[in-house]
Amino acid sequence: MKTFFAGIAFAAIFAFAETGSSPVIGAERTRNLRGLDYAPMLLEYHRQTLGEGRHFFTYPRRDTTFRKEFEKNNSNAMAYFKSEDNSSHKFAIAVSPVFGIDYRSSTALGDTIWPAFDGGLFIRGFADSVDFDLDARIYSEGHSAKKPKSYDYEVFDVQKKDKGDGGIDYVSFARYRAHLGFNSAWVRLQLARDVLHWGPGYYNNLSLNQFALPYNMLSLDVTFGPLRVFSVYADLRVNSWSYSKDNLNDRNLYAHRYELAFKNVTFGISELQILYNENKPWLFVPIAPLFIEKGNYTERVNNGALAMDFNVQMFRKARIYGEFFLDDMESPYAIYQNNYSNNRWAAMLGLQVAHDMEVKGKFLQLGSIAEIARVEPFVYCHYDTARAQIAHLGLPLGNPNGPNSLAVDWTLYGQLFWNSTAKFFFGLHNKWLWKGIDYGSGLDDPYKTVRKRFTHNAPLQYTISPSFSYVGRYASFEIDADFGDIRAFFVRSTLHW
C-alpha cells in the first residue's frame, strides 16, 4: 500500500502538458498507449453536437488542421525539424519522448498491476502530400497474480526469476499505433495500425467499435461534398494467444462505409465481410457491394453483415442517433417474429446533449450521453470455432458486450480549460449490463439454428465509474474507479515533451 501512495505522490508532482498533434482524429486508447488527452472521442462528439456544417462519423479520419497548426502545436517538442520557408519541398517532423507510470487493480482481472512503466517515442510530421505519426512504447509491469493476465488483451511475455530471466518476476511487451497517409483534395489513401469506429455512437457502435483491439489496415477515404465513401482492408488475428496454432490461419476483413451528410442529418451504411483462409483484393474496391459479393464465395469460410445508422442534430444543443445491424435473416417477417437464431440482429439508440459556457473567464464544456444497445444471440458468431467470427484477438470488432447482451450506458461529463496550457476533465459513467448465459452468448459458440433465448436469466451487472484527469503542458494525471458488481481502480501519470 505504501508503494501505491508513493505512486500517487510521484504522479502529483508533475505539472503542465501539451498534447502532441496527430494527422488523424482517431479512436480512444483506453487500454494502452494513453496520451495526454482524456476521452478525446467523447469531446469530438461534443463538438459535433454543437458544431455547424456536415457531420461525418467515420474514424480515424483526417485532421485537416494538422499541417496548418503543426508548428504552433509541435515547435516545443524535444526535436523539431522543418523545411526552409522558401523551399519548394515542404516538410516538418517533431519527436517527443513519452513516459508513464500506472497503478491498476481490478476484480474482473483478479490482479493488481504495480509498478507499471511505459516509455517510448511519439513521432509525427508531413512531407508535401504525405503525413504520418508513430506512437511506439515498451512496457514493464509487476503483477500480484500468480498467473498474470494481459490488461489490454494483447500478447505479452512473462519473465520468471526462477528461469534465469533477470532475477525478478515481471511482465514485458511492446505496443504501437501508426498512420501513413497520402492526400489530395478529395481522397486519402492510408496505411495504419489503429481501430476503426464507424457510426454516431460512442459506447455501443455495432459494426466497428473503438473499443476493439488495434489491427493493421489499408484504407481509402473519398469525399464528394456531402457524400463520403470509406473502404478498408484489415489483417485480423484469430486467437489472442500468440502460440496458438489458430493463428497459422488467416482472417481478413473487408469493409465499406457510405455516408450522406446534410446540414443537420447524416445517414450511413456500413457493410462487412470476413474471409477465413481466403483473400479477395477485389473486395477493397468501394463500388463492390459486399452484401452481394458475399454470395460468390464459399459460405463456410466467409461471414458478412450490414448496418444502417442515422444522426440528427437538434438546435445545435443535442443529437439523437441510432444504428441497426443485420448479421443474418431468414426473412423480414421472421425477424419480426424473432424466434430463431438464424435471424441475428442488433440495435442501438442514443442521445447526447452538450453546452459550452464561460465561468469566471474560463471555458467550460458540459454534456451528457446515453445509449441503449441490444445484441441478439449468435451475432458476430460463425459456423465453427475460431473461423470467420466478426472478431479480432478474441474480442468483437463491433459492440464490446458481444452476442446476447443488453446494455444501457449513461455518462455525465465536463471539461474546464483553466488557462492556455491546463485543463480538467471529470465524468461519471453508469452502466447496466445484462449478458446472456445461454448457448450463443460467446463469440466462439458455433452457430446453429435453435430457438433463441435473449438474456434469459442473465444477472444484472451494474457499475458506476467516476473519472478525473488533469492535463498540463508536459504531463497529465488521471484517476478512474469502478464501483458495483465490478470493482477497479486506475491511476496514471504521463510525461510528454
N, C-alpha and C positions, 0 to 999 in steps of 0.2 A: 504493500500500500504506500510505503514511503516513496518508492520509485515512481509510482503513479503521480503523486502530488509534486514530485520533482519535475516530472514531465510537464505538468501544468505550469509550474513556475518558469520552466525553460521556454515554453511557448509564449507566456505572457510578456516576456521582456522585449519581444520584438515589436517594432512599430513601423508603420508606413510601408505601403506596397503599391506597385503599379502593374496593371495587367498587361502582359505582352500580347500584341495583336496576332491574329491568325487570318489566313486568306479565306476561311470559311466560317460560317455560323453553324455550329455542329451540336451534336448530342451532348448531354451532360455526362460527366465522369464520376459516377457515384461509388465505384469500387476501387479504382486505382487511377494513377496519373492525374490526381487532383491538382488544379492550378490555384490561382488566387481568387478568382470569381466563385461565388456560391450560387447555385441554381441559375446559370446563365440562360438556359432554355425557358425556364419559367418567366424570367424577365423579358425575354424575347417575345413570348406570347403576350405579356403585359403591354409591350409596345404595339404589337399587332392589334390588341383590343382597342387601344386609344388612337392609333395612327390613321392617317389618310391613305388614299391610294389603294392599289390592288394588294391582296394578301395571299401569299403562296405558303404552302405547308409541306415542303419537301426539303429535308435536311439530311446531310450537310449541304448547304447552298453557298454560293459565292458571296463574300462580303465585298461589295463594290467600293467601300470606303478604305479597304486595306492599303491600296497603293497611295491614295491621296493623303492619308493620315499616317503613312508609315514613319516618316522622320519624326513627326510630333510624338508618336506613341513609343518609338523604339530608340531614339537617339541616346538615351541614358543607359542602354544595355551595356554589359561588360565589354562586348566587342561590337563595333558598328562600322560598316563599310558602305560606301556609296560611290556612284559614278560622278564624274565632274558635271557641273551644271550645263556646260555646252557640249557634252558628249552626245553622239547620236545613238550610242548603246547605253540605255538606262538600266541601272541595277542598284539594288541595295540589299544588304544582309545584316541581320542582327543575331547575336548569340548571347544567351543568358544561362547561367547555371541555376539549377533548381534543387533545393534540399528540403526534405520534410521529415517530421517525426510524428508518429501516430501512437495512440493507445486505443485498442479495440477490445470490447468484451461483449459476448452475445450468447444467450441461452440457446438460440437456434443453432449456432455453430458449436456450442459446447466447449468453448475455448476462450482464453484471454491472450491477446497478442500484445506483448510488450517486452522490450522496446522494439519498435518497428521503424526502420530508417529507409529512406529512398533518396537517391541523388542521380542527377543526370544533366542533360542539356536540352534547352529549347531553342531551336534554330528556325528562323523564318526569313523570308525575303522574296524578291522578284527580280526577273531579268526580262526586259521587253514584255512579251505577251505571256510569259510563264510566271507563276507564283508557286510558293512551296512553304511547307513547315514540317518540322520533325520534333516530336517530344519523346525522348528516349531516356529511360531510367533503369537503375539497378536497385533491387530491394533486398533487405536483410531483416528477418523477423525472429523474435523469440516467441515460442508458443508454450502455454502451460499444459495443453493436452498431450497425452502420450502418443496419440496418432493425429497429428495436425491435419486440418483440412484447409483447402485454399479459400481464403476470404473472398477473392474475386472470381472463383470457379474456373480459373485458367490453370495451366500447367505450372507446377513449382517443384523444387528439389528440396529434400530433407537431408540435412547433414547430421550425422551421428558421431559423437565424440568417441564411442567405443569401436568405431570403424575407421579410425585414423583420419577423420575429415577436419582436423584442426583443433581438437581438444574441447569443443563445446557443441551443444545441440543448437541448431538454428535452421531456419528456412531461407532459401535464396532463390531469386528469379529475376527476370528482366521483362519489361513491357515497353511498348511504343505505339504511338499513333502518328500518322503522316499523311500529307496531301501533296500531290504534284499536279497542278492544273495548267492546261493550255487554253487560252481565252481569245475570243473575238467578240465583236459587239453583241452577238446573239447566241453564241454557242460556247460551251465549256466541256472539254474532254479531260477527265481526271483519273489518275491512279491514286489509290488511297488505302490506308488501313483505318477503319472507323466503323461506326454503326449507323445504319440508315433509320430515319424516323420519318414516316410518311403519314400525313393526316393532321387534323387540327387538335387532336387530343394530347394531353400531357402525360398522364399516368398509363392510360389504357388503350392506346392505339392498337388495332387488331391485326393489321397486315405486317408492318415493320415498325419496331418499337425501340426507342433509345436505350431501354434497359436490357436489351440483348447484349451478348458479348461481341467484341470487335472482330472483324474479318477483313480479308484483303479483297479489294474490288476494283473494277474498271467501270466508269460511268460516263454517260453522255447527257448533257443538260442543254436543252434547246428552248429558247423563249421567243415567241412571236406575239408581242403585245400582250393581250390577256391570256394567251394560250401558252402553257408550259408543258414540255414533254421530257421525261427523265427516264433513261434506260440504263440498266446496270447488270453487270455480271459479278458474282461473288463466289469465292472459293471457301467452302464450309468444311468443318471437321465433324466427323461422325461421333466421336467419343471424347469426353473430357480428360481421359487418362491417356497420356502420350504413348504408353507402351501397349495399348490395346491394338489388337490386330484389325479391329474395325476400321482404324484409320489408314489401313492399306487400301481401303476403298475410297472412291471419290463421291463427294456430294456437292453439287453445283447449283447455284441459284441464278435464275434469270428473272428480272422483274422490270415492269414498266409502270410509270405513273403519268397520268394525263390530268392537268389542272386547267380549269377555266375560271379566271378571276375577274369579276366585275367590281364595281366600286365598293359595294358592301357585302357581296355574296361570292363565295367560292365553292365550286363543285369539283370533286376529284374522283378519279377511278384508278385503283391500283390492281395490278394483276401479277401473280407469282407463278413460277414453275420451278420445281425442284427435280433434278435429274440425279439418279444414283448409278454410278459407273457408266454414265453416258455424258457426252458433252456436245452440244449442238450450237456452234457460234452464231448461226443464223438467228437464233432467238434473241440476240442482242439488238437486232435491228428494230428501232422503235415502232415501225409500221407493221411489224409482225404481231398479230393478236395472239397472245399466249393461250387464251382460253379456247381458241380454235386449233392452234398448232398442237396443243396437248394430245389431241386425238391421233396425231401422226406418229406417236412413239409408243413403245411398249408400256402398257398400263401399269405393270407391277413394279416398274423402276422409275416412274415419274408421278409427281403429285402437284396439283395446281389449285389455285384459289383466286377469287375475285372479290374486291372490296369497293364500296362506294361510300363517299363521305361528303359532308357539306359543312360550311361555316357561314354564319350570318352575323355581321357586326350591327349592333343596335345603338344608335345615338352616340357613337364613339365613347360609350361607357361600359358596354358589355358585349359579349358574343355568346351565341348558342351554337352548338355543333354536335355532330353525330357521325357514326360510321356503322355500316352493315357489311359483314364479312361472310362470304359463302365459300365453304370448303367443298361441299358436295351436296347434291339433292337428287331425289328420285323424280319429283315433280313439284311445281309451285303449290299444289294442293296438299301434297304430303308434308311440305314444310309448314303449312298452316296447321295440319293435324299434329305434327311434331311428336310422333310416336316412336319412330325407329331411328337407329343410329346412321343409316345411310342418308339422312338429312342432317348435315353438320353445318352449323352456322354460329355466328356470334354478332352481338350488337352492343353499341356504346353510345351514351348520350352525356353531354357535358355543358356546363355553364361557367363562364368566367366574367367577373366584374372587376373593374380597375378604376383607380382615381389617383391623379397626381395633384400635389398641393405644396404650399410653402409654409413652413413653421419656423418663425423667428429667423427668416432669411436662409433657411436650409431646405433643400429639395427633398420631399418625401413621396415615395411611391407606396400605395396601399392597394390590396386586392384580395380576392377570394376565388378559388377554383374548385368545382365539384364535378365528379364524374361517377357514373354507374355503368358497369360492363357485365354482360352475361355471355359466357363462352360454353357452348354445348359440349357434351361428352364426345370424345374422339376427334375434336377439332385439332388440327396440326399433326394428327397421327397418320400412320400408313399401314400397309398390309403386314409387313414383317418388322420385327425389332431391328432398330439401328439401320434403316434403309433410307427412304425418301421422306422422312418426317420434316416438317417445316421448322427446323431446329438447327442449332449450332452449339457444339460442345455440351450437349445435353440440356440446353435451355431453349425455349421457344424464340423464334425470331419476332413473333408478334406479342400478344398480351402476356405479360410476365407471370400471370397467375395460372396460365396453362389451361388445358381442357377441363371441362366440368367444374366451372367456378363462377361465383357471383361476387363482385367486389363493388364497394362504394368508397370513394376517396373524397375527402373534403379538407382543403387547406386554406388557412388564413395567413397572409404574408405581408411583409413590409420591408422597404429598403430606404434608409436615411443617408443622404450624402452630407457628411459632416463638414467637409471642405473639399478643395480641388483634388486632394490625394487620399482621402479616407472616407469609408462608408461602412454602415452597419446593416446587416440583414437579420430578420427574425421571422420565424414561421412556426405554425402549429398544424401538423398533419394528422388527421383522423382517418383510420382505415377499418372498414368492416369487411371481412372476407369469409365466405363460405366455400371451402374447397372440397369437392366430392371425394368420396372414399370407395366408390364402386369401380368396377372394371370400366375403362375408358377415361379415367381421370389422370393417367400417366402418359407421357409422351411416347413411351416405348410399349404401350399396350397395343398389340397387333389389332388392326381394325377387323371387325366382323359385324354382320348385320344382326343386331339384337334390339330388344325393346329398351329405350333409354330411361334412365332414372336420374334426372337432373338434381344434383346436390342432395340426393336422398340421405337423410340422417347426418348430413355434414355439420360438424360443430362450427359455431361462430368463433372466429378469431378476431379480436378487437385490439388495436394498438393506437396509442396516442403518442405523437412524436414531436416534441418541441426542438427547435434548432436555432442556433445563433452563430453569426460569423462577423468578424471584423477584417476589413481589407485596408491596408495602408500602402505606402509607396513601395516597400521592398519586402513585405511579409504579410501573411494572413493568419488568422486564428479562428477555428471553428469548433463548435460543440454540437453533437447530435445525441439524442437519447430516445429510446423506445420504452414505453410502459404498457403493460397489459398482458395479453397471453404470450407475447414475445418480449423479452427484456434485453436491451442492448445499450451500450454507452460507447461513444466515439469522440475522441479529442484529437485535433491535428493542428500543427503549425507548419507553415510553408515559407521558405525563404526564396526569393526570386530577385535576381539582379539583372 
